[in-house]
Amino acid sequence: MSRVGVLALGPAGVGKSTFCNAIISHMQSIGRRAHIVNLDPAAEATEYEFTIDIRDLISLQDVMEEMDLGPNGGLIYCFEFLLNNLDWLDEEIGDFNDEYLIFDCPGQIELYTHIPVLPTIVRHLQQSLNFNLCATYLLEAPFIIDTSKFFSGALSAMSAMILLELPHINILSKIDLVKDEYNKKQLKRFLNPDPLILAREDEDYNPKFARLNKLIANLVDDFGMVQFLPLDCRKESDSVATILSYIDDVTQWSESQEPKEPKDEAEIEDDNE
């Protein structure tokens, strides 16, 4: 049976850990189980404890102190160490078959743009551990206040889609922070990125900067596959359930479940007896 894994990606501070906790909470509320696999050697557990924690193998703080490295160099060292000890990850994952494993990943995008760390881990999970994987890439909604910054983030999401070669769901997190400033029609132009939203801002920018923004926006538009789902982690929102349904679809979770025996029907007495 294939196992299901979800990678939570995105820049630092976009709410990846909050998203992981929200997925866990929702799944528990509907009678399903999931576990967080922490792949960030500098992260601390928040609402839910980590079932598997890379810090049990190596921690960023120890590497920085012993190797005299900065945060980024130390992080790369940690992942190179993990790649040389993937048997540790195999042993920790063990026999998780019918449960979700949510991989909370670091925010440094160089781990899959400059060095092939995450792509290597992805291939290992797929080929050696028989995982059906889905990547989720989070971008925080306040980015839309600065349109050029938003399209830069959309470009990084597109880069992750190309380099990881996985079913991919882009998520606009912290949507509750901009709901009062943007109506549904305005938000839709960011959920389905529209290069024309840059038009009204071009005159405020240096011509070269405006041209660069336009080229980036058109590149994202030409790729045609960068769209976002809104994420609002407040309890009254159903966005987490919606995102989970998309993940279930692309990972074929329901199809991999063993059929359950129907409950024995109570015999109906014959009134004519």
C-alpha positions as CSV (number, residue, x, y, z in Angstrom):
1,M,0.0,0.0,0.0
2,S,1.3,3.5,-0.9
3,R,1.9,5.9,1.9
4,V,0.9,9.5,1.8
5,G,3.2,12.4,2.5
6,V,2.6,16.2,2.3
7,L,5.5,18.6,2.1
8,A,4.9,22.1,3.6
9,L,7.2,24.5,1.7
10,G,7.5,28.3,1.5
11,P,9.6,31.2,2.7
12,A,10.3,31.6,6.4
13,G,7.4,33.1,8.4
14,V,4.6,32.3,6.0
15,G,2.8,30.0,8.5
16,K,4.0,26.5,7.5
17,S,4.0,25.2,11.1
18,T,0.6,26.8,11.7
19,F,-0.7,25.1,8.5
20,C,0.7,21.7,9.6
21,N,-1.0,22.1,13.0
22,A,-4.3,23.1,11.4
23,I,-4.3,20.1,9.1
24,I,-3.6,17.8,12.1
25,S,-6.4,19.4,14.1
26,H,-8.9,19.1,11.3
27,M,-8.0,15.5,10.6
28,Q,-8.4,14.5,14.2
29,S,-11.8,16.2,14.2
30,I,-13.0,13.9,11.4
31,G,-11.5,10.7,12.8
32,R,-8.3,10.5,10.8
33,R,-4.7,10.5,12.0
34,A,-1.7,12.4,10.8
35,H,1.9,13.0,12.1
36,I,4.3,15.9,11.7
37,V,7.8,15.0,10.4
38,N,10.0,18.0,11.3
39,L,12.8,18.5,8.7
40,D,13.8,21.9,10.1
41,P,16.8,21.5,12.4
42,A,16.1,24.9,14.0
43,A,12.3,24.5,14.6
44,E,10.5,24.0,17.9
45,A,7.2,22.1,18.3
46,T,4.2,24.3,18.9
47,E,0.6,23.0,19.2
48,Y,1.4,19.4,18.3
49,E,4.6,17.5,19.1
50,F,6.8,16.2,16.3
51,T,6.4,12.4,15.7
52,I,9.7,12.4,13.8
53,D,12.2,15.2,14.5
54,I,15.5,15.8,12.5
55,R,16.9,17.4,15.7
56,D,17.1,13.8,17.1
57,L,19.7,13.3,14.4
58,I,21.3,16.7,14.2
59,S,20.4,20.2,15.3
60,L,21.3,23.6,13.7
61,Q,22.4,25.0,17.0
62,D,25.0,22.3,17.6
63,V,26.3,22.6,14.0
64,M,26.7,26.4,14.3
65,E,28.6,26.1,17.6
66,E,30.9,23.2,16.7
67,M,31.5,24.0,13.0
68,D,31.5,27.8,13.4
69,L,29.0,28.3,10.6
70,G,26.2,30.8,10.1
71,P,22.5,29.8,9.9
72,N,22.4,29.1,6.2
73,G,25.7,27.3,6.0
74,G,24.7,25.3,9.1
75,L,21.4,24.4,7.6
76,I,23.1,23.1,4.4
77,Y,25.5,21.0,6.5
78,C,22.5,19.5,8.5
79,F,20.9,18.4,5.3
80,E,24.0,17.0,3.8
81,F,24.4,15.0,7.0
82,L,20.8,13.8,6.6
83,L,21.4,12.7,3.0
84,N,24.3,10.6,4.3
85,N,22.1,9.1,6.9
86,L,18.8,8.4,5.1
87,D,18.7,5.0,6.9
88,W,17.8,7.0,10.0
89,L,14.8,8.6,8.3
90,D,13.8,5.1,7.0
91,E,13.9,3.7,10.5
92,E,12.0,6.6,12.0
93,I,9.2,6.5,9.4
94,G,8.9,2.8,10.0
95,D,5.5,1.3,9.2
96,F,3.3,4.3,8.8
97,N,0.9,3.0,6.2
98,D,-2.6,4.4,6.3
99,E,-1.8,7.7,8.0
100,Y,-0.7,11.1,6.7
101,L,2.9,12.2,7.3
102,I,3.2,16.0,7.0
103,F,6.8,17.1,6.3
104,D,7.4,20.5,7.8
105,C,10.3,21.9,5.7
106,P,12.7,24.8,6.3
107,G,12.1,28.1,4.6
108,Q,15.4,28.4,2.8
109,I,14.6,27.9,-0.9
110,E,18.2,27.3,-1.8
111,L,17.6,23.7,-0.5
112,Y,15.9,23.0,-3.7
113,T,17.0,25.8,-6.1
114,H,20.7,25.8,-5.6
115,I,21.5,22.4,-4.1
116,P,19.3,19.3,-4.8
117,V,18.6,18.5,-1.2
118,L,14.8,18.3,-1.2
119,P,14.6,16.8,-4.7
120,T,16.9,14.0,-3.4
121,I,14.8,13.4,-0.3
122,V,11.6,13.4,-2.5
123,R,13.0,10.8,-4.8
124,H,14.0,8.6,-1.8
125,L,10.6,8.8,-0.3
126,Q,8.9,7.9,-3.6
127,Q,11.3,5.2,-4.8
128,S,12.5,3.6,-1.6
129,L,9.6,4.1,0.8
130,N,6.7,4.0,-1.7
131,F,5.2,7.4,-0.8
132,N,2.5,9.2,-2.8
133,L,3.6,12.8,-2.2
134,C,2.1,16.2,-2.6
135,A,3.9,19.5,-2.3
136,T,2.1,22.5,-0.7
137,Y,3.8,25.9,-1.2
138,L,2.7,28.7,1.1
139,L,2.9,32.4,0.3
140,E,1.5,34.9,2.8
141,A,-1.4,37.0,1.7
142,P,0.1,40.4,2.9
143,F,2.4,40.0,-0.1
144,I,-0.5,41.1,-2.3
145,I,-0.2,44.6,-0.8
146,D,3.0,45.0,-2.8
147,T,2.1,43.5,-6.2
148,S,5.7,43.1,-7.4
149,K,6.6,41.2,-4.2
150,F,3.6,38.9,-4.8
151,F,4.7,38.0,-8.3
152,S,8.2,37.4,-7.0
153,G,6.7,34.9,-4.5
154,A,4.6,33.4,-7.3
155,L,7.8,32.9,-9.3
156,S,9.4,31.1,-6.4
157,A,6.3,28.8,-6.2
158,M,6.7,28.1,-9.9
159,S,10.3,27.3,-9.4
160,A,9.4,24.7,-6.7
161,M,6.8,23.2,-9.0
162,I,9.4,22.7,-11.7
163,L,12.3,21.5,-9.6
164,L,10.4,19.0,-7.3
165,E,8.2,17.5,-10.1
166,L,5.4,16.7,-7.7
167,P,1.7,17.3,-7.6
168,H,1.6,20.8,-6.3
169,I,-0.9,23.0,-4.4
170,N,-0.1,26.6,-3.9
171,I,-1.6,28.3,-0.8
172,L,-2.2,31.9,0.0
173,S,-1.9,31.9,3.8
174,K,-3.0,34.4,6.5
175,I,-5.9,35.5,4.2
176,D,-7.7,36.8,7.2
177,L,-5.2,39.7,7.5
178,V,-6.3,41.2,4.1
179,K,-10.0,40.3,4.0
180,D,-11.0,43.8,5.2
181,E,-8.9,45.5,2.6
182,Y,-9.7,43.3,-0.5
183,N,-13.0,42.1,-1.6
184,K,-13.6,38.6,-3.1
185,K,-13.3,40.0,-6.7
186,Q,-10.0,41.6,-5.9
187,L,-8.6,38.6,-4.1
188,K,-9.5,36.4,-7.1
189,R,-7.1,38.3,-9.3
190,F,-4.3,37.1,-6.9
191,L,-5.6,33.6,-6.4
192,N,-5.5,33.3,-10.2
193,P,-2.5,35.6,-10.8
194,D,-3.4,38.3,-13.3
195,P,-0.5,40.2,-14.8
196,L,-2.8,43.2,-15.6
197,I,-2.9,44.1,-11.9
198,L,0.6,45.5,-12.3
199,A,-0.6,47.9,-15.0
200,R,-1.9,50.5,-12.6
201,E,1.4,50.5,-10.6
202,D,3.9,50.8,-13.5
203,E,3.9,54.6,-13.4
204,D,5.0,54.6,-9.8
205,Y,8.2,52.5,-10.5
206,N,11.5,53.1,-12.2
207,P,10.9,52.1,-15.9
208,K,13.5,49.3,-15.7
209,F,12.0,47.9,-12.5
210,A,8.5,48.1,-14.0
211,R,9.6,46.2,-17.1
212,L,11.2,43.5,-14.9
213,N,8.0,43.1,-12.9
214,K,6.0,42.8,-16.1
215,L,8.3,40.1,-17.5
216,I,8.1,38.1,-14.3
217,A,4.3,38.4,-14.2
218,N,4.0,37.3,-17.8
219,L,6.4,34.4,-17.2
220,V,4.2,33.2,-14.4
221,D,1.1,33.7,-16.6
222,D,2.6,31.9,-19.5
223,F,3.5,28.9,-17.3
224,G,-0.2,28.8,-16.6
225,M,-0.2,26.5,-13.6
226,V,0.4,28.9,-10.7
227,Q,-2.9,29.3,-8.8
228,F,-3.5,29.7,-5.1
229,L,-6.0,28.3,-2.6
230,P,-6.9,30.7,0.3
231,L,-5.9,29.6,3.8
232,D,-7.6,31.0,6.9
233,C,-6.8,28.9,10.0
234,R,-9.5,30.3,12.2
235,K,-11.9,27.7,13.4
236,E,-15.0,29.1,11.6
237,S,-13.3,28.8,8.3
238,D,-13.6,25.8,6.0
239,S,-10.5,26.5,4.0
240,V,-8.4,23.8,5.8
241,A,-11.0,21.2,4.8
242,T,-11.0,22.4,1.2
243,I,-7.2,22.2,1.0
244,L,-7.2,18.7,2.5
245,S,-9.7,17.6,-0.1
246,Y,-7.4,18.8,-2.8
247,I,-4.5,16.9,-1.2
248,D,-6.6,13.8,-0.9
249,D,-7.4,14.0,-4.6
250,V,-3.8,14.4,-5.9
251,T,-2.4,11.8,-3.5
252,Q,-5.3,9.4,-4.2
253,W,-5.6,8.8,-0.5
254,S,-9.2,7.3,-0.6
255,E,-8.2,4.9,-3.4
256,S,-5.3,3.5,-1.3
257,Q,-7.6,2.7,1.7
258,E,-8.5,-0.9,2.3
259,P,-12.3,-1.5,1.9
260,K,-14.1,-1.8,5.2
261,E,-16.6,-4.5,5.9
262,P,-20.2,-3.2,6.0
263,K,-21.9,-3.5,9.3
264,D,-24.3,-6.4,9.6
265,E,-27.8,-5.2,8.9
266,A,-30.4,-5.9,11.6
267,E,-32.9,-8.4,10.5
268,I,-36.3,-6.9,9.8
269,E,-39.1,-8.9,11.3
270,D,-41.9,-9.8,9.1
271,D,-45.0,-8.1,10.4
272,N,-47.2,-10.8,8.7
273,E,-45.8,-13.5,10.9
